[in-house]
Amino acid sequence: MRGFFTDMFTIKGLMVLSVVVSSYALQAVELKDSKMADSVLISPEQQQQIRQMKLTAAMVWHGSSPWIQAVTAGANKEFAELGIKVLAVTDAQFDPARQVADLENVTVLKPDLILSLVVDPTSAKASYSKVVQQGAKLVLLSNPIPGFVLHKDYVGIVTDDMFGMGKQAAVELSAHFNQPARIGMIFHDADYFITNTRDKAFRQQLAHYPQLQLVAEKGFVREQETSQVAAALILQHPDLDAIYVSWDAAAEGVIEALRLAGRKDIKVITHDLGVNNLLDMAMKGNMLATISDQPFVIGSTMARLAALSKLGQQAAPYTLVPFMTVTADNIAPAWQQSFRSDVPALLQQVLKP
């Protein structure tokens, strides 16, 4: 097992710097103590109390993308309803040093609430500690900060229903293949809590379906490696029926390899939403389905938890946002539900009846 791992990779269309002490994230909180996002409710009385506080907030993000824009939109909507003024929304452009600078600048504004996804938990820890000691309530998106204590240093963590998503990917394969099928798995071979949990859940659930045989597994670290990994996989196992890939952008390389090999028969299943793979799915290509989270709901849930913490309400260690199964039949409504925005024009053209 790795003692320390540092690398840049993309998940949910976002570049993320994973700096992880081996297994710390798995030990930091217990998923069995998690709650679902729909349990985070604000009563009319609580809303009135929060509005009277005249709170302020800041969002300190790691980067920008349609996914994080949807998170921000969800938070902005919730903050507006609660009368909370947003002082700043920052974009670190995936640069740990820039995120530290953003935190220092935000600290000067003295927000009451901060929502953030940490680029590098190690280098930014001191800056997060400073703003928390100043009195801000911190809600994290997905990435824990080593050494931070729940309800003392941070309110809680909002993230995907990681186990549910991995499990559902296997469920979808079992629904598609009602006869024996050979499955390949291209998994994320790095210590990263979200992807590791989803991959593990997929393996565990797949074992429940005797008609589905997991015949090969290959790992990757950087998503640009997946095209070569897939090419090797289908060369060694030409009788594959389907391939699981850890996330959407990584699956793009797998789709590319299958096209180059002329293997329209091999289906692909993954997680999250991306235009390129949705285009392939809409055109009845290799992409069978994807299991997607809901970034707009992630943002609104983070905002609610932050506001409720000012009333003394404690959050669960993890608050999990529900997922959707996306197939060729529900691409447009799934996009709209996930991002709360219009379907991209190119995808709309393909989806036209």
Phi, psi and chi 1 to 4 in degrees:
 res  aa     phi    psi   chi1   chi2   chi3   chi4
   1 MET       -  141.3 -177.8  175.7  -73.2      -
   2 ARG   -66.8  141.1  -63.8  170.8 -175.6   78.7
   3 GLY   -85.3  -31.9      -      -      -      -
   4 PHE  -156.0  140.0 -166.6   78.4      -      -
   5 PHE  -138.9  132.5  170.8   77.3      -      -
   6 THR  -134.8  128.2  -56.0      -      -      -
   7 ASP  -167.0  157.7 -166.9   26.8      -      -
   8 MET  -100.4  131.5  -65.5  -67.1  -67.3      -
   9 PHE  -151.2  172.6   60.6   91.1      -      -
  10 THR  -116.4  135.4  -53.2      -      -      -
  11 ILE  -144.6  137.4 -174.6  168.0      -      -
  12 LYS    59.3   31.4  -60.1  179.9 -173.8    5.5
  13 GLY    74.0   17.0      -      -      -      -
  14 LEU  -123.0  138.1  -48.3  173.4      -      -
  15 MET   -78.4  131.4  -71.3  -61.0  -64.6      -
  16 VAL  -129.9  133.8  179.7      -      -      -
  17 LEU   -92.7  111.7  176.0   61.9      -      -
  18 SER   -94.1  113.7  174.4      -      -      -
  19 VAL  -121.5  101.0 -179.1      -      -      -
  20 VAL  -130.3  124.1 -178.4      -      -      -
  21 VAL   -72.6  130.4  177.8      -      -      -
  22 SER   -49.0  124.6  178.0      -      -      -
  23 SER    65.9    5.8   76.8      -      -      -
  24 TYR   -61.3  -38.0   87.7   80.8      -      -
  25 ALA   -66.1  -37.9      -      -      -      -
  26 LEU   -66.7  -30.1  -68.0  171.8      -      -
  27 GLN   -89.3  -16.9  -63.1  169.6   -5.0      -
  28 ALA   -64.9  -40.6      -      -      -      -
  29 VAL  -144.1  161.2  -69.8      -      -      -
  30 GLU  -104.2  122.6  -68.3  -71.2  -22.0      -
  31 LEU   -62.6  -24.6  -81.6  175.7      -      -
  32 LYS   -65.2  -18.9   64.1 -178.7  176.6   61.6
  33 ASP   -93.7    8.1  -63.8  -34.6      -      -
  34 SER   -77.5  163.3   64.8      -      -      -
  35 LYS  -128.7  159.4  -69.1 -173.0  176.5  179.6
  36 MET   -86.1  153.7  -64.8  -56.1  -63.6      -
  37 ALA   -61.0  -32.0      -      -      -      -
  38 ASP   -71.2   -6.6   59.3    7.3      -      -
  39 SER   -87.0   -8.5   70.1      -      -      -
  40 VAL   -89.7   97.8 -178.5      -      -      -
  41 LEU  -120.6  148.3  -56.5  173.1      -      -
  42 ILE  -119.3  119.9  -63.7  179.3      -      -
  43 SER   -75.6  162.0   69.2      -      -      -
  44 PRO   -56.5  -37.0  -26.9   35.6      -      -
  45 GLU   -66.1  -42.7  -66.8   77.2   14.0      -
  46 GLN   -66.0  -39.0  -71.1  172.7  -36.9      -
  47 GLN   -59.4  -42.5 -176.6 -177.8   51.8      -
  48 GLN   -65.0  -41.3 -174.8   60.8   27.0      -
  49 GLN   -60.6  -44.4  -74.6  179.6  -80.3      -
  50 ILE   -65.3  -42.4  -66.8  166.6      -      -
  51 ARG   -61.6  -36.8  -68.2 -174.7   70.9   88.3
  52 GLN   -68.6  -21.2  -70.6  172.6   -7.6      -
  53 MET   -74.6  -20.9  -69.6  179.9  178.3      -
  54 LYS    52.3   57.2  -61.2 -172.5 -177.3  -59.1
  55 LEU   -77.4  161.2  -59.4  172.7      -      -
  56 THR  -124.6  158.0   59.8      -      -      -
  57 ALA  -144.0  159.6      -      -      -      -
  58 ALA  -140.4  149.0      -      -      -      -
  59 MET  -118.1  118.4  -68.7  177.0 -105.8      -
  60 VAL  -111.0   93.0 -178.1      -      -      -
  61 TRP   -95.2  164.1  -59.1  131.8      -      -
  62 HIS   -85.5  -25.4   53.3  -53.8      -      -
  63 GLY  -170.8 -166.6      -      -      -      -
  64 SER  -135.6  148.0   62.4      -      -      -
  65 SER  -174.7  168.9   73.0      -      -      -
  66 PRO   -55.8  -34.3  -29.3   37.3      -      -
  67 TRP   -65.8  -49.3 -168.8   86.2      -      -
  68 ILE   -72.4  -28.7 -157.9   63.5      -      -
  69 GLN   -63.6  -36.3  -71.8  167.4   12.7      -
  70 ALA   -69.9  -38.1      -      -      -      -
  71 VAL   -59.3  -46.9  174.4      -      -      -
  72 THR   -62.0  -42.1  -58.9      -      -      -
  73 ALA   -62.0  -41.4      -      -      -      -
  74 GLY   -63.7  -41.4      -      -      -      -
  75 ALA   -67.7  -43.9      -      -      -      -
  76 ASN   -59.1  -42.0  -83.7  -28.3      -      -
  77 LYS   -62.6  -45.5 -176.8  176.5 -175.4  -63.9
  78 GLU   -66.3  -43.4 -165.2   66.9   33.4      -
  79 PHE   -60.7  -41.7  -77.6  143.9      -      -
  80 ALA   -61.7  -41.6      -      -      -      -
  81 GLU   -67.0  -25.5  -68.3  175.8   -2.5      -
  82 LEU   -96.7    3.7  -64.7  170.4      -      -
  83 GLY    69.8   27.4      -      -      -      -
  84 ILE   -98.3  126.3  -63.1  171.8      -      -
  85 LYS   -86.1  126.8 -178.2  179.6 -179.9 -178.7
  86 VAL   -87.6  116.6  176.7      -      -      -
  87 LEU   -84.6  -31.4  -58.4  176.2      -      -
  88 ALA  -161.4  146.3      -      -      -      -
  89 VAL  -130.2  114.9  179.6      -      -      -
  90 THR  -108.9  156.1   65.8      -      -      -
  91 ASP  -130.4  109.8  167.0   13.3      -      -
  92 ALA   -79.7   -4.4      -      -      -      -
  93 GLN    52.9   38.1  -62.1 -178.2   10.8      -
  94 PHE    63.1   20.5  -38.8  110.6      -      -
  95 ASP  -107.4  114.0 -179.0   -9.3      -      -
  96 PRO   -57.0  -40.4  -25.4   34.8      -      -
  97 ALA   -65.1  -38.2      -      -      -      -
  98 ARG   -68.0  -36.7  179.6  159.1 -178.1  162.7
  99 GLN   -66.2  -36.9 -171.2  168.9   53.3      -
 100 VAL   -60.8  -43.5  167.8      -      -      -
 101 ALA   -63.6  -40.2      -      -      -      -
 102 ASP   -60.5  -42.5  -70.9  -19.2      -      -
 103 LEU   -63.7  -40.7  -77.6  163.4      -      -
 104 GLU   -62.6  -41.7  -64.6  -63.7  -31.5      -
 105 ASN   -67.0  -39.8  -68.4  -27.4      -      -
 106 VAL   -66.2  -36.1  163.4      -      -      -
 107 THR   -57.4  -37.1  -59.9      -      -      -
 108 VAL   -62.7  -31.4  175.1      -      -      -
 109 LEU   -76.6  -16.0  -60.1  175.5      -      -
 110 LYS    54.2   56.8  -62.8 -176.2  177.3 -179.4
 111 PRO   -70.9  154.3   29.3  -36.1      -      -
 112 ASP   -81.3  -28.5  -61.2  -62.3      -      -
 113 LEU  -132.9  143.2  -45.6  170.8      -      -
 114 ILE  -135.2  130.6  -67.7 -178.7      -      -
 115 LEU  -109.3  137.0  -46.8 -176.1      -      -
 116 SER  -159.2  147.5 -172.5      -      -      -
 117 LEU  -112.5  123.0 -165.6  158.1      -      -
 118 VAL   -80.9  128.8 -172.1      -      -      -
 119 VAL   -72.7  -57.6  178.7      -      -      -
 120 ASP  -128.9   98.7  176.7   -0.3      -      -
 121 PRO   -57.1  -29.5  -23.9   34.4      -      -
 122 THR   -74.0  -52.0  -57.3      -      -      -
 123 SER   -72.5  -25.5   65.8      -      -      -
 124 ALA   -94.6   -5.2      -      -      -      -
 125 LYS   -55.9  -45.5 -176.8  176.6  179.6  179.1
 126 ALA   -62.6  -38.9      -      -      -      -
 127 SER   -69.5  -39.5  -64.0      -      -      -
 128 TYR   -64.0  -41.3  -80.0  104.0      -      -
 129 SER   -60.1  -39.7  -65.9      -      -      -
 130 LYS   -62.2  -46.1 -177.7  177.8  178.5 -179.8
 131 VAL   -72.0  -31.0   73.5      -      -      -
 132 VAL   -69.9  -42.0  168.8      -      -      -
 133 GLN   -63.8  -24.1  -71.2  166.7    6.7      -
 134 GLN   -75.3  -12.9 -173.0  175.1  -91.3      -
 135 GLY   117.4   -2.0      -      -      -      -
 136 ALA   -73.6  143.4      -      -      -      -
 137 LYS   -92.6  123.6  -64.7  -69.5 -171.6  178.8
 138 LEU  -106.6  125.1  172.3   65.3      -      -
 139 VAL  -114.0  128.4  178.3      -      -      -
 140 LEU  -101.4  148.9  -63.7  170.2      -      -
 141 LEU  -105.5  108.3 -158.0  174.2      -      -
 142 SER    70.5  -58.4  -64.2      -      -      -
 143 ASN   -83.9  120.9  -77.7   -6.0      -      -
 144 PRO   -71.7  165.7  -11.2   26.1      -      -
 145 ILE  -114.3  118.4  -61.5  176.4      -      -
 146 PRO   -54.8  130.6  -23.1   33.3      -      -
 147 GLY    90.1  -14.3      -      -      -      -
 148 PHE   -75.0  137.8  -94.3   32.1      -      -
 149 VAL  -101.9  128.1  178.0      -      -      -
 150 LEU   -57.0  136.2  179.1   68.4      -      -
 151 HIS    71.5   -4.5  -56.3  149.7      -      -
 152 LYS  -110.9  -54.1  176.6  177.2  176.8  -73.1
 153 ASP   -96.7  -21.9  -59.8  -54.1      -      -
 154 TYR  -152.6  155.7   68.6  103.4      -      -
 155 VAL   -74.4  -47.2  172.6      -      -      -
 156 GLY   173.6 -179.2      -      -      -      -
 157 ILE  -122.7  130.4  -63.4  173.6      -      -
 158 VAL  -106.0  131.9  179.5      -      -      -
 159 THR  -157.3 -178.5 -170.1      -      -      -
 160 ASP   -63.6  158.8  -52.6  -29.5      -      -
 161 ASP   -79.1   79.7  178.4   -0.3      -      -
 162 MET   -60.6  -46.3  -61.9  163.5  -79.4      -
 163 PHE   -65.7  -42.0 -170.9   83.7      -      -
 164 GLY   -62.5  -38.8      -      -      -      -
 165 MET   -66.0  -45.6  -68.8  176.7   73.6      -
 166 GLY   -61.8  -42.5      -      -      -      -
 167 LYS   -62.0  -43.5  178.2  179.4  176.3  179.8
 168 GLN   -64.9  -32.0 -174.2   61.4   27.8      -
 169 ALA   -60.2  -40.7      -      -      -      -
 170 ALA   -69.9  -38.0      -      -      -      -
 171 VAL   -59.3  -43.1  169.8      -      -      -
 172 GLU   -63.2  -40.4  -81.4  -57.7  -58.1      -
 173 LEU   -64.4  -39.8  -74.8 -177.6      -      -
 174 SER   -66.1  -33.9   72.5      -      -      -
 175 ALA   -71.0  -32.9      -      -      -      -
 176 HIS   -78.9  -39.5 -177.6   77.0      -      -
 177 PHE  -104.8  100.0  -65.9  105.0      -      -
 178 ASN   -94.4   12.6   54.1   11.8      -      -
 179 GLN  -135.2  168.4   56.5 -172.7   11.1      -
 180 PRO   -52.7  134.6  -28.4   35.9      -      -
 181 ALA  -142.5  146.5      -      -      -      -
 182 ARG  -104.1  125.5  -64.8  168.2   63.4   84.0
 183 ILE  -113.7  136.1  -47.5  -60.6      -      -
 184 GLY  -108.0  152.3      -      -      -      -
 185 MET  -130.5  124.0 -178.6  174.0 -177.5      -
 186 ILE  -111.3  102.0  -61.9  179.0      -      -
 187 PHE  -106.7  161.9   66.2   93.6      -      -
 188 HIS   -82.4  108.9 -172.3 -150.8      -      -
 189 ASP   -93.3   59.1 -168.3   16.3      -      -
 190 ALA  -150.9  155.6      -      -      -      -
 191 ASP   -78.1   91.0  -71.2  -35.0      -      -
 192 TYR  -140.8  119.6 -168.2   67.0      -      -
 193 PHE   -55.2  -49.9 -170.7   37.6      -      -
 194 ILE   -62.0  -55.1  -63.6  174.3      -      -
 195 THR   -66.7  -40.2   54.6      -      -      -
 196 ASN   -60.8  -42.1  -63.3  162.2      -      -
 197 THR   -66.5  -43.9  -58.0      -      -      -
 198 ARG   -63.9  -43.7  -63.0 -164.8  -51.8 -158.9
 199 ASP   -62.5  -43.7  -68.9  -10.3      -      -
 200 LYS   -63.1  -42.7 -179.3  179.6  178.7 -179.4
 201 ALA   -63.6  -36.8      -      -      -      -
 202 PHE   -62.6  -48.3  172.1   77.4      -      -
 203 ARG   -57.5  -47.1  -74.5 -169.7 -166.0   92.6
 204 GLN   -62.3  -43.8  -69.3  177.7  -16.7      -
 205 GLN   -71.2  -36.3 -173.4   64.1   26.8      -
 206 LEU   -58.8  -32.9 -161.6   68.3      -      -
 207 ALA   -65.2  -14.0      -      -      -      -
 208 HIS   -80.5   -9.3  -72.6   78.3      -      -
 209 TYR  -115.0  101.5  -53.6  115.8      -      -
 210 PRO   -62.1  -23.9   18.8  -30.1      -      -
 211 GLN   -77.3  -13.5   82.5  -85.1   22.7      -
 212 LEU  -104.2  117.1  -57.5 -179.6      -      -
 213 GLN  -109.3  119.1 -177.3 -176.7    2.6      -
 214 LEU   -80.3  103.1 -176.7   59.1      -      -
 215 VAL   -98.0  -16.3  -62.2      -      -      -
 216 ALA  -158.1  141.9      -      -      -      -
 217 GLU  -131.5  134.1  -63.2 -174.3   47.2      -
 218 LYS  -135.9  138.0  -73.0 -174.1  178.3  -67.4
 219 GLY   -99.4  162.6      -      -      -      -
 220 PHE  -146.7  158.6   72.0   98.0      -      -
 221 VAL  -110.1  -54.8  173.8      -      -      -
 222 ARG   -97.3  137.6  -61.3  168.3 -177.2   83.0
 223 GLU   -65.5  -23.3   64.6 -172.6   24.6      -
 224 GLN   -69.3   -7.5   55.9  -93.5   35.8      -
 225 GLU   -83.1  -15.3  -59.3  168.1   -2.3      -
 226 THR   -68.8  -25.9   58.1      -      -      -
 227 SER   -63.4  -46.1  180.0      -      -      -
 228 GLN   -68.5  -38.7  -68.4 -178.5  -24.9      -
 229 VAL   -61.2  -44.8  170.7      -      -      -
 230 ALA   -65.8  -40.6      -      -      -      -
 231 ALA   -60.0  -42.6      -      -      -      -
 232 ALA   -67.2  -37.7      -      -      -      -
 233 LEU   -63.0  -46.4 -172.4   65.4      -      -
 234 ILE   -76.9  -21.0   59.5  177.4      -      -
 235 LEU   -71.0  -40.6 -175.8   63.8      -      -
 236 GLN   -79.2  -27.7  -65.4  165.6    7.1      -
 237 HIS  -132.6   72.9  -59.2  -85.5      -      -
 238 PRO   -66.8  -13.0   23.4  -33.5      -      -
 239 ASP   -94.9   17.4   53.8   -6.6      -      -
 240 LEU   -63.3  145.9  -75.9  178.2      -      -
 241 ASP  -105.1  -26.2  -63.6  -66.9      -      -
 242 ALA  -157.6  156.7      -      -      -      -
 243 ILE  -132.1  131.1  -61.6  173.8      -      -
 244 TYR   -94.3  136.9  164.2   93.8      -      -
 245 VAL  -129.9  145.0 -165.1      -      -      -
 246 SER   -61.4  -38.0  -67.1      -      -      -
 247 TRP  -155.4  169.9   68.4   83.2      -      -
 248 ASP   -56.7  -55.6  174.6   79.6      -      -
 249 ALA   -62.5  -35.7      -      -      -      -
 250 ALA   -66.2  -31.6      -      -      -      -
 251 ALA   -70.1  -21.6      -      -      -      -
 252 GLU   -59.2  -40.5  -70.6 -172.1   13.1      -
 253 GLY   -66.5  -33.5      -      -      -      -
 254 VAL   -67.7  -44.5  177.3      -      -      -
 255 ILE   -59.8  -41.6  -63.9  -68.6      -      -
 256 GLU   -61.0  -45.4  177.0 -172.7    8.3      -
 257 ALA   -63.1  -39.7      -      -      -      -
 258 LEU   -66.9  -38.4  -66.8  175.0      -      -
 259 ARG   -63.7  -45.9  -74.3  175.6 -178.1  162.5
 260 LEU   -62.4  -32.1  -71.0  173.1      -      -
 261 ALA   -85.8   -4.6      -      -      -      -
 262 GLY    68.7   30.1      -      -      -      -
 263 ARG  -103.1   73.1  -65.1  -59.1  -56.9  -89.1
 264 LYS   -70.4  -14.0  -64.8 -179.0  179.3  179.6
 265 ASP   -81.3  -18.2   56.8  -51.4      -      -
 266 ILE   -89.1  122.3  -61.5  177.5      -      -
 267 LYS   -89.4  153.7  -64.2  -58.9  179.0 -178.6
 268 VAL  -125.6  139.8  174.5      -      -      -
 269 ILE  -131.6  142.9 -167.4  161.9      -      -
 270 THR  -152.3 -163.3 -170.8      -      -      -
 271 HIS  -127.1  150.6  -61.0  -69.4      -      -
 272 ASP    80.3  169.2  -48.8  -38.2      -      -
 273 LEU  -112.7  132.6  -64.8 -178.0      -      -
 274 GLY  -144.1  143.1      -      -      -      -
 275 VAL   -60.2  -44.8  172.7      -      -      -
 276 ASN   -59.8  -46.1  -70.2  -21.2      -      -
 277 ASN   -73.2  -30.0  -74.7  -28.2      -      -
 278 LEU   -67.5  -35.7  -69.5  178.0      -      -
 279 LEU   -61.1  -44.8  -74.3  169.7      -      -
 280 ASP   -61.5  -42.2 -179.5   85.1      -      -
 281 MET   -63.7  -44.1 -174.6 -171.1  -63.7      -
 282 ALA   -63.5  -31.4      -      -      -      -
 283 MET   -91.6   14.8  -65.0 -173.7  -69.4      -
 284 LYS    61.1   41.2  -50.7  -63.6 -176.5 -176.9
 285 GLY   -86.9 -142.4      -      -      -      -
 286 ASN   -76.3  -29.1  -65.0   94.7      -      -
 287 MET   -70.0  114.4 -174.5   58.8   64.7      -
 288 LEU   -83.7  -49.9  172.4   66.5      -      -
 289 ALA  -164.7  161.3      -      -      -      -
 290 THR  -137.9  147.0 -175.2      -      -      -
 291 ILE  -104.1  115.9  -44.2  -58.4      -      -
 292 SER  -113.6  145.1  172.7      -      -      -
 293 ASP   -87.1 -170.7   61.0   11.2      -      -
 294 GLN  -131.4   90.9  -59.5 -175.5   55.1      -
 295 PRO   -60.8  -34.4   19.8  -32.3      -      -
 296 PHE   -61.0  -42.3 -172.0   92.2      -      -
 297 VAL   -68.1  -35.3  175.9      -      -      -
 298 ILE   -57.7  -47.7  -72.8  175.8      -      -
 299 GLY   -63.6  -45.2      -      -      -      -
 300 SER   -66.4  -35.6   62.2      -      -      -
 301 THR   -68.0  -41.3  -56.4      -      -      -
 302 MET   -59.7  -42.8  -67.9  179.3   76.2      -
 303 ALA   -64.0  -41.7      -      -      -      -
 304 ARG   -63.6  -46.0  -76.1 -179.6 -165.2  156.3
 305 LEU   -61.0  -41.5  -72.3  178.5      -      -
 306 ALA   -61.8  -46.8      -      -      -      -
 307 ALA   -65.0  -43.9      -      -      -      -
 308 LEU   -64.3  -29.4  -73.5  168.4      -      -
 309 SER   -63.5  -27.2   71.8      -      -      -
 310 LYS   -72.2  -15.1  -62.6  -61.6  -73.3 -172.2
 311 LEU   -96.6    5.1  -61.8  179.7      -      -
 312 GLY    87.2    8.3      -      -      -      -
 313 GLN   -83.8  128.3 -174.8  165.5  -44.8      -
 314 GLN   -91.5  138.6  -68.5 -170.9  -20.5      -
 315 ALA   -90.0  159.8      -      -      -      -
 316 ALA   -67.8  159.5      -      -      -      -
 317 PRO   -54.1  -44.8  -25.7   34.6      -      -
 318 TYR  -125.4  136.0  -86.7  129.2      -      -
 319 THR  -112.5  119.6  -59.2      -      -      -
 320 LEU  -100.7  133.0  -54.2 -179.2      -      -
 321 VAL   -94.4  135.4  172.2      -      -      -
 322 PRO   -66.0  162.8   24.7  -34.3      -      -
 323 PHE  -115.6  169.2   56.2   83.0      -      -
 324 MET  -129.3  146.3  -59.2  174.9  -69.3      -
 325 THR   -93.9  123.3  -59.5      -      -      -
 326 VAL  -112.2  123.5 -175.7      -      -      -
 327 THR  -126.8 -177.8   65.2      -      -      -
 328 ALA   -61.2  -20.2      -      -      -      -
 329 ASP   -82.9  -17.3  -63.3  -33.2      -      -
 330 ASN  -135.8   29.6   68.7  -25.9      -      -
 331 ILE   -59.5  -51.5  -69.2  173.8      -      -
 332 ALA   -63.6  -51.9      -      -      -      -
 333 PRO   -63.7  -33.1   17.5  -29.4      -      -
 334 ALA   -66.2  -42.4      -      -      -      -
 335 TRP   -60.8  -47.0 -179.2  -79.8      -      -
 336 GLN   -65.0  -38.1  -69.4  161.9  -13.4      -
 337 GLN   -70.4  -39.3 -177.6  175.8  -13.9      -
 338 SER   -71.6  -48.2 -179.9      -      -      -
 339 PHE  -100.7  -14.5  -66.6  105.6      -      -
 340 ARG    52.0   44.1  -55.1  -63.9  168.8   92.3
 341 SER  -145.1  168.7   64.4      -      -      -
 342 ASP   -66.1  148.9  -66.5  -24.7      -      -
 343 VAL   -65.1  133.9  177.3      -      -      -
 344 PRO   -52.0  143.6  -27.1   35.5      -      -
 345 ALA   -55.9  -42.9      -      -      -      -
 346 LEU   -62.4  -40.2 -178.2   58.9      -      -
 347 LEU   -69.7  -37.2 -167.9   52.3      -      -
 348 GLN   -59.5  -40.1  -74.4 -172.5   41.2      -
 349 GLN   -61.1  -42.1  -70.6  -65.3  -39.0      -
 350 VAL   -70.9  -33.1  174.8      -      -      -
 351 LEU   -81.0  -11.0  -68.3  172.9      -      -
 352 LYS   -58.7  134.5  -78.8 -176.3  176.9  179.2
 353 PRO   -67.8      -   19.3  -27.3      -      -
